[in-house]
Amino acid sequence: MKYLFPALSALLLTGAVLAAPAAAQPQQQCLRQNMVNGWKVVNDQTLIVTDRVGHQFTVSLAKGCRDLKWPMRLGFSAGTGFGLSCVGRHDFLYVPSNGGDVSQRCLIDDVQPYPGGIPAGKTAMNQR
């Protein structure tokens, strides 16, 4: 009995130490279609998208989209989930017609967290 309590204590402490790193790992960032707050068009194949909590993502598009310089609105389709799904490869970016332009459906190649932030004193274009 005198060895049972120290053995149980050591076992519980070991379990707590093993569980702690898993809880401390940061959650993977994900661009959710219902969280898009603004974007900046880098070129016809790259957007920097900002979500409502300030995270930025690089959205790479397949070739074929054109004239994305001044879109007033964008839409993302990310499978099902009513806006809760993460936007990723093989989803679509919808660019509604702007004036005389035709609407476009652009295939998304990749979505990655943007390595840099917005420079001080500047904001993302087209924020709602």
C-alpha positions in Angstrom: 0.0 0.0 0.0 2.8 2.4 0.8 4.2 2.0 -2.8 0.7 2.3 -4.4 0.2 6.0 -3.8 3.6 7.1 -5.2 3.2 4.8 -8.2 -0.3 6.2 -9.0 1.0 9.8 -8.5 3.9 9.2 -10.9 1.5 7.6 -13.5 -0.9 10.6 -13.3 2.0 13.1 -13.6 3.4 11.3 -16.6 0.0 11.3 -18.3 -0.4 15.0 -17.6 3.0 15.8 -19.1 2.3 13.7 -22.2 -1.1 15.4 -22.7 0.2 18.9 -22.2 2.1 19.3 -25.5 -0.9 18.2 -27.6 -3.1 20.9 -26.0 -0.4 23.5 -26.5 0.0 22.9 -30.2 -1.4 25.9 -32.2 -4.5 25.2 -34.4 -3.9 25.1 -38.1 -5.1 28.3 -39.8 -7.9 27.9 -42.2 -9.6 30.4 -44.6 -13.3 29.9 -44.1 -15.5 31.2 -46.8 -17.9 32.9 -44.3 -14.9 34.8 -42.6 -13.5 36.6 -45.7 -13.2 40.3 -44.9 -11.0 41.7 -47.7 -8.5 40.9 -50.4 -5.7 42.3 -52.4 -5.1 41.2 -56.0 -1.4 40.6 -56.6 -1.9 39.4 -60.2 -4.4 37.2 -62.1 -3.2 34.1 -60.3 -2.6 35.3 -56.8 -4.7 37.0 -54.1 -3.9 37.9 -50.5 -7.1 37.3 -48.6 -7.8 38.7 -45.0 -10.3 37.1 -42.7 -12.4 38.8 -40.0 -9.8 38.1 -37.3 -6.9 39.5 -39.3 -5.3 36.3 -40.6 -4.0 36.5 -44.1 -3.9 33.8 -46.7 -2.2 33.5 -50.1 -4.8 32.1 -52.6 -3.2 30.8 -55.8 -5.5 30.4 -58.8 -5.1 28.1 -61.8 -4.4 29.8 -65.2 -7.4 31.2 -67.0 -8.7 34.0 -64.8 -8.1 37.5 -66.1 -8.6 41.1 -65.3 -8.9 40.6 -61.5 -7.4 44.1 -60.8 -10.6 45.7 -59.4 -13.2 43.2 -58.4 -15.9 44.7 -56.2 -17.1 41.4 -55.0 -15.7 37.9 -54.7 -17.3 34.6 -53.7 -15.7 31.4 -52.6 -17.1 27.9 -52.8 -15.7 25.4 -50.4 -17.8 22.3 -50.7 -20.5 21.9 -48.1 -20.8 23.2 -44.6 -22.7 26.5 -45.0 -19.6 28.7 -44.9 -17.8 26.7 -42.2 -15.6 24.7 -44.6 -12.0 25.6 -45.3 -11.3 27.0 -48.7 -8.7 24.9 -50.5 -7.4 23.2 -53.6 -10.0 22.5 -56.2 -12.6 24.9 -54.7 -13.7 27.9 -56.8 -13.4 31.7 -56.6 -16.4 33.4 -58.2 -15.8 36.9 -59.7 -19.2 38.5 -60.7 -19.4 40.6 -63.8 -18.1 44.2 -63.3 -19.6 46.6 -65.8 -18.9 45.1 -69.3 -16.9 42.2 -68.0 -18.2 38.7 -67.9 -18.4 36.7 -64.6 -15.7 34.2 -64.0 -15.3 31.0 -62.1 -11.6 30.5 -61.2 -10.2 27.2 -59.9 -8.2 27.5 -56.7 -4.8 25.8 -56.9 -3.7 26.4 -53.3 -4.4 28.3 -50.1 -1.6 28.9 -47.6 -1.2 31.2 -44.6 0.4 34.4 -45.8 4.0 34.6 -44.4 3.9 38.4 -43.8 1.4 40.8 -42.4 0.0 44.0 -43.9 2.7 46.7 -43.6 2.0 49.3 -41.0 -0.2 52.1 -42.2 -1.7 50.1 -45.1 -4.9 48.1 -45.2 -6.1 45.3 -47.4 -8.0 46.5 -50.5 -11.7 45.9 -50.9 -12.5 45.3 -47.2 -16.2 45.1 -46.4 
